[in-house]
Amino acid sequence: MQGFVVFDYYHLYTKFLEFVLPLIREGKVVYVEDIAEGLENGPAALIGLYSGRNVGKQVVVVAHE
């Protein structure tokens, strides 16, 4: 087994951005955020990470700017 270390490929990051940013702008690549509102919901959001309840990136919004 061989691990994957992102820093081994960091020199390719700008090339990756040149490739993926136009795709994101065209709507061909999308991402999902699971948003929990309020700091009081933070513990439940963390438990959801470990139980597989969340979809995509888990975000806890503590203040709207």
Sequence and secondary structure as in RCSB ss.txt:
>XXXX:A:sequence
MQGFVVFDYYHLYTKFLEFVLPLIREGKVVYVEDIAEGLENGPAALIGLYSGRNVGKQVVVVAHE
>XXXX:A:secstr
     GGGGGGGHHHHHHHHHHHHHTTSS   EEEEESGGGHHHHHHHHHHT   SEEEEE    
